[in-house]
Every structure is written in structure tokens, then in C-alpha cells.
Amino acid sequence: MTPQSLDDVAQSKGVLKALVTDLSGGLKEIIFPTSILPELCSTGVAYDGSSFQGINQINASDSILLGDPETLISVHESIADTEDPEFWIICSILNTDGKPHPNCARSKLLSLQKELASAWDGGAMMMGAEPEAFFVAKKEEVGFANGGNTNYFNPKDPKSFLIAEIARVLGAMEFEIERAHAEVGDEQFEINWRFDRAERTADRIQMYKLISHKVARNFDLDVTFLPKPYPTRNGSGMHCHLSVLNEKTNLFYSPDAEGHRYFSEKSRHFLAGILANSRALAAIANRTEASYARLVPGFEAPSVVAIGACNRSAACRIPAIADPALREKAIRAEFRYPDPLANPYLLGAGFVASGLEGIEKKTPFPGFCDQNLYALGLAELEKQKFDLLPRTLWESYKEFVAHKGLLLRLGKTMHTSYATLLLEEIDTCQSFANAESMRRHYFD
């Protein structure tokens, strides 16, 4: 919105919801009158950060929320909580001295984007996201319901009207919708919108999830973004399409790199850096115990660290581009292992940090893999020297803690705080034994 629009909103006598993401990826809101908007976007507003995961301790709880005017949006009346005008705005977190909070992942992503611009011709990492989810009954016992995988692009899906309604509301709230469809799993769906700078895509991921919940609840349903809510259905991923653009061009593209599928030399180092760090990045991309029920070798979610053209069995795919004339604009890489519970700002920061490391170290590009990696057993994968993503959150945690590159670029405070959250997740969930393991061994 324009500065004039900010003034109009401030004088609207409506409701303003400041949306902020904690370090775990949880979205929080603080409700203000719209008259607070100029202050929120200039000096910021103090709040208690000790109630937000991974932000502050109780003995140093105060922080400042700073609204980003670019994210201010009018809420569609169908999901507004009052009859008065309602607006949402995304906030970053500052310390009381006005500097970015060391555990604010949004601030970290913005900082790393500046570092990327300095290192690579003014470029910014762009990201398109494909978060998948399931419609659920409000009282459904997630994890135990049956169902299959017969729903992909199903025109007779009884929830098609609800997919269309979510897409309609998103469109009314300034999302540039590209497609919406039923996904493979019964009751599963996916809605895609136009890519943008990584921080703006992360903003929209957080808004998208909130909007999806609110629309579904209008029909006495809800949605779950759990990576693997049902053992008999495909899991829900959040594929991330990455490229680096400056004001003039897509820096992933080089007309002289036909032998490398037109990926420029720096882009190959950038992608090689992400691939080399993927086992540690899994702690960010797949942050819950439930995430690893989806990442099973040989099943639908790719768990082999490789990059392939049009190869959905690899952790990274190069999507096909139908019109060669669009190659320069559309060339990109799709990382397929993240899931929708990832903190999208921290995920973007992890991608940029790893890509920068790849550029600095000139990490060798592994080449494009055209094998069906699902068909290879563990012995053959090991023989061909493929890395697998971690099989458990504990394994990811150990990779993350030991990773010096992520420690350097995320900063010690954020790196340590996030590792603590991972360990809390592991320790809390471990005592709740896997349901199938319990069933198998109950009477042993």
C-alpha cells in the first residue's frame, strides 16, 4: 500500500492485527486499533517477547514489533472477526535498542538478502512455495484415519468448492493465484501463487495458512499442515522453487551454459552449496518428529540428496519449461524436501546462507541425475555415493548443531536458540511412542 493508504487505514477506525512469527515458525497476533499503524511502522511498538518460542527469556522479555508497510493488507469480509474494517500487517522483531532481534528469522533473511546482493550482482533470492494440506473434520483423530491416494486433480472431489473458495479469498487479499487443485491424498489440496522475493513469499505462506484455517472453519471443517497426518496417504510437503534475480535478469541463466542446462556458473555453486548442506538444512526444512514419517526412502517424498532435470525422485528437481523463449525468465530449481511446518523465514535464510557458502567455496556442482532414485536400494545408493536426508529429527539436530556455516551466518544466538527448540521437540515427543510400533509389540 502507498503511504497515503497507510494514512487512510489509520483513520478508518478499524481493527489492525500485527502478525509476527516466532523462531519455531508459529504465527502470533496482537490486535490494535488502526490508529496505531503510523507508530507501528515507524518506531515500532513494545511487546512481551518471552511468550514467543525462541525469542526472549522472562528476565529480558521486552522487544519491539516493527510493521512492514509493504505487507499491509485488507482482510476479506468472509474471514474478518468484526464488522469493522480489518487489516493485517507482518512485523519483524527488534531489540529495545531498535536493532534487529538476533532470533527474528525475518530480520535474518532480510540481512542475508543484502549479503547476497553484495556478493552476486545485486541479486535477491526469489522463492515460490507449494504448501500442501489436508481438510479435516474438527474432531478428527489425526494419525489414525484411513484413506488412500486417488485424488490427484480429481474433478469430482467433494471439497473442490472449498479449494475454490480459499483461492477466491486469497485472490481478494492480493495473492496472485496461479493454480489450485486436489492433491494425491484423499482430502488433500494445494494452492499456488506467484513467486516473489523470499521474504515476501514467507510472509504469504504465513498468511495463507491462517486464511486456509479461517475459510475452512466457515464450513465447520479445518485444515492440517502436518507433514504426515495419515500413514496410508501421501504426506504434505512444501516444495520451494528458487532463483536469484536482480533488476535486469535471472542470474541463474546463462546462454553459454547449454551443457549445464543453461544454469550459470555461480548458480551451480549456489545450488551445490544448498545440496551440500541439505542434511543440516533438514533441521529447518523438516523441524518436527512427524516430518520424518514423510521422508522415507523409496516413498513419495524424495530423500536422496541429488539434483535432476524433471526428476521427482531427487531432493531437487529442475522443472521443465514448455516455451524455450521463456527459459531465461523461468529457469529455477525446486527443492522438494521441505514441509509446511518449517519456519519459512528461517528456511529462506538457510537457503541463502548455504547458497552463499557454495559461491564462496566454489562448491563443485554434482551434475544432473536422471536415475529413478526410488528404485535404488540403500546399498546401491551408498555405492554411488549418494547422501540421504536424515531419517530422524535427532539425526537432523546433530547435523545442524555441528554445521559451522549455518552457525556463522545465522549467528550464535539464533543457532543455539533454534537447536534448543529442536531438542525440546525431540524430548517432548520421544515419550509418545509410534502408534504402529505400539500396535506391533503390545503383547510381545
N, C-alpha and C positions, 0 to 999 in steps of 0.2 A: 504494500500500500504506500501511497505517497505521503509526505509529511502533512499535507492538508487533510488526507484521510485520517491520519492519527488524531488530528485536532477534532475532526468530526466524530470519531469514535469516543474520544474523551468527553465530549459534550452530549453524548447520546443517552446518558442516564441508564445505561445497560449494565450487563454483567461481564466482567473480564476474568478469564481463567488463565492463570500463569502456569504453564506446563513445564516441568523440569524432570530430567532423567537422572536417577542416582547411579552409582557406579555399577550396580548389578544389572542395570537395564530397566529397572522398574520406573514407570511413569507416575509422577506425583502431580497434584494440582493444588494451587492456592487461589481462592476466589476473592476478587477485589471489585469495587465499583469501577466503572470505566474511567472515572476522573483521575485514577492513579496512573493511567497509561503514560503520560509525559515523564513522570518521575521514574517509572519502571524502566523506561527506555533510555534515560539519560544517566542519572546517578545510581539507579537500581534501588531495590527495597530489601531491607534486612529481614532475615527469617531464621528459624531454628534448623540448622543442618544436621543435628545429632539424630534426628528421626529418619534420616535418609541413609540407606545402606551404603557404607563405604565412604561417607563424606566427612563428618565431624564426630569427635568424641564429646561426651556430655560436659566435660570441663573446658571445652573450647568450641561451643556449639554454634555461635553466630556466624552466618555467612550472608552474602548478598545475592539476590536474584537480579539479573540484568536481561531485560527483554530485547529480543531481536526484531526490529520493526518489519523486516522482510518476511517474517513468519506470521504476522498478524492476519487472522482470518475470521470471517463471519460464519457462524455456525448455522447449519441448515435447521429450519424450524422443527423438522421432524425429530431431531435428537437434542434440541435445546431443553434445558432444565427449567426455564421460566418463560413467561410470555414476553418479557422484556428482551431487547436485542442481546444476543450472547456472542462473545468473541473469545477466541483462543490465541495465545501467543507463546512461542517457545522461548525459554530462558536458559542462559548459561549461568554458571555459579562462580562468584568472585569471593576472594577473601575480604576481610573487613578493610584491608588497605586498598581495595579496588583492583588488585591484580587477579588474574585467573586463578581459580582454586586448583591446586595440584591434582585433585581427584575428580575434576569435572571433565568427563570424556569428550564433551562437545568442544570445550575450550582447547583440549589437547589436539583434537582433529583439526581445528582451525589453525593452530600453531604449526602443525605438521604440513598442512597445505601450503603455508607460507614458505616452509623449508623446501618443499617440492618445487614450488615456483622458482625459488632461487637456484635450485640445482638443475632445473630442466626447462629452460626457455619460457619461463612464466606460466608453466602448465599447472593445472589443478586436476586432481583425480576425480573423474566422474564415476557415478555408480547408478546402476539400475537394479532394483531389487524385485524378487518374486516370492514374497512370503505366502506360504500355503497354510491352510487351516481347515478345521472340521466344524460343521454345525453340530451342536449338541443340545439335547434336552437339558433344562436347568438342573434336574436332579439325576442326570445320568451318571452311572458309576464308571467313570473313565478308567480304562485299562482292562475292563472285563467284558465289554460289549463285543458281540461278534460282528461280522460284516466282511465284505470282500473287496475286490479291486476291479469292478466292472463299470466304472462311472465316467471314464475319461471322455470329455467332450459330449456327454450324454444329453441329447436334446429333450429327453423325457425325464430328466432329473426333477423330482418334485420340489427341489429347492432352487430351481432356476430363477423363479421370481425374486427370491431373496438375494441371490447373487446380483441380479439386475438392479435391485433396489439399493444395495450397498454401492454399486458402481454409480448409480444416479446421484446419490448423496455425495459421494466423493467428487464427482464432476461439478456439482453445485458448490463445492468447497475448494475449487481451484486446482484439483488434481487433473492432469491431462491423461485421461484413461486411454490405454492402447488396446487392451483386451480383457475379457473376463470369461471364465469358463469353469465347468465342473472338472475336478481333478480325478486321478485314478481311483482313489479310495472312495467307497460309498460315503456320502455326506461331505466329501472334501471339495474345496474350491480354491481358486486362485484369481486374483485381480492384479493386473499390471498397469503401471502408469509410466509416463515418460521419464527417462533418466535425467539426472541433474548433478551438480556438484555433490560430493559425497555427504557433506553436512546437511544439505537440503533434502537429499534422499533419506537420510537418517531422521530428520525432522518429520518427514511424511510417513515413514514407517511407524513412528510412534503415534502419530495422529490416525493413521489407517487402522491400526489395531484398536484404538479407542472407538473410532467410528463404527467398525465392524461389530464390536460388542454392543454398542448402543442401538444400532439398527436391528440386530438380531433380537434384542430384548423387547423391541416393539412388537415382535411376533411370538413372544413367550418362548424364545429359544436363546441360545448363546453360542459363542464360538470358543474353540480352544486352539491355541497355537503351540501346544505341546508337540515336541518333535516325533513322538511315537506313542500316541494315546491308545492304540489298539494293536495287539500282537498279530492279528490276521489281515491288517490293511497296511498299505504303504504309509510311511511316515511323512511328516511335513517338513520340508526344507525351506531355505530362503536363498535361492541361487542369486549370486551377485555378479553383475556384468560390469567390468572395469575397463576404463580407458583413461588417457591423460590428454587434456585439451588445453590449448591457450586460445587467445582471441582470434587467431588466424587458422589454426589447423588442428587435426587429430595427430598428436605426437606419436601414437602407436604405429602410424602408417608411414611406409617408405616405398616409393615407386621402384626403387633399386633393389628391393629385398624380395624379389619374386621367389627365390629359393627358400625363403623363410616365411612363405605365405603373406608377404608384404609387411611383416612386422619389423619395425625399425630396430637398430642395434640396441638403443637404450631401452626400448620397450621389452626386448628379450631379456635384458639384465633385470629390469623391473619385475617381470613375471617370474624369472628364475629365483629372485630374492624371496618372493611370496611362496613359491613352491618349496624352496629350501627351508623355510620357516614354518611350513604348514603344520607340522606336528606340535609346535608350541602355540601357533595361532588357534589350534583346535580348542584350547582352553578358553579362548574368547568366542570363537565361532560356535562352539558347542559346550555351553557352560553348565549344563545340568547333568545329573546322573541319567535322566531319561533320554538325553541326547544320544547316548551310545547304544541304546536299543535300536536306533535308526542306522547307525554306522556299522553294519555287519558285513564283512567281506562277502561278495557274491550276491548280495541282495540289491534293492533298488537304489539305495544311496551310495554313490561312489566313495570308496575309502582308500583307493590306491593313489598315491601322490604321483600324478603324471598329467601331461597336457596333451590333448588330442583334438584334431580337427573333426568336428561333428561327432565326437566320440563321447557318448554319455556314460561310459563305464569308467572314465577318468575323472579325477577330482577337479580338473579344469578342462573346459571344452572351448573350442573356437567355433562360435556359431556360424552357420552358413549365411552368406549374403546373396540374395537372389539376383540382384542387379549389380554387375561389376562396376557400373558407373558410381554406385553408392559406397564402394569399398572404402574409399578414403575417409568418409564420414562415419561409417558404421563399424569399422574394424574394432574388435574388442575381445576380451577374454571373460569367460563365465566360470566363476568358482562355485562349485556345486555342493560343497560340504557344509556351509553354514546353515543354521536353523533359526526360526523366528524368535527364539528366546534370547538370542545374542543381543547385547547392548550395541545398537547399530552405530553409535558414535565411536565406541571403543573398537568395534570391528573395522570401521573405516580407518581409524588411527593405526591399527595393527597392519592393515594392508599397505598404507602409505609408508609406515616405518620400515616394513620388510622390503618394499619396492625400492626405497632409498638405499637401504643396505645393499641390495642387489646391484644398484647402479654404482655405488662407491667401491664395492669389492669386485665389480665386473663378474658377478656370479655367472658361470657358464650355463648357457641355455641347454636343457636336456634333450631338446629335439621333440618332434611331434610323434605321439604314439597312436598307431592305428589298430592295435590289437584289441580284441574283446577281453578286457581285463577281468570281467566277471567269470570267464571260463577258465582262468588260470588258478590252480591250487596254490596254497601257501609256499610249497616247496619250489614251484616254478617261479613265483613272484620273487622269492629270495634269490633264486639262481640268476634271474635277470636284474637283480639289484634294485627292485622297486621298494620304496618305503610305503608302509601302511600308516594311515592315520591311527592315533591311539585307540585302543579298544575300550578304555575306561576313563572316567574323569580323573582318577588318581594318576593314571599314566600321563594325561594331558597336563595336569597340575605340575608334575615333576619336570616335564619338558619346559613349561612356562617359567617356573622358578629358576631353572638353570640357564635360561636364554639371556645372554648378555646384551644382544642387540635390542630386544624389547625393553630390557631394564634401562638401557641408555636413553632411548627415545621416549618412552612413556614416563620416565622419571622414577626415582626410587620410591617416592611416596605412593604414587599410583600403582606401581608394580607390586609393592609389598601389600598394599591395601586390597588389591584385587586378588592376590594369592590367598590372603586371609579369608576372603569371601568364598573362594573355591574350596578351601579346606573346611569351612563351616558347612557348605553344601554336602561335601563328602561325608563328614562325620555325622551330620543330621540324618542323611538318607541311608547310610550303611546299615543301620539297625532295622530298617524296614526291608526285610528280605524279599528278593524277587519272587513274585507270586507263582511263577511256573516252577521255580526251584522248590518252593514250599510244597506245591502240589505233588511233585515227583517224589519227594523224600519224607512226606509227613508221617508215614507208617514204617519207614525203614528201621 
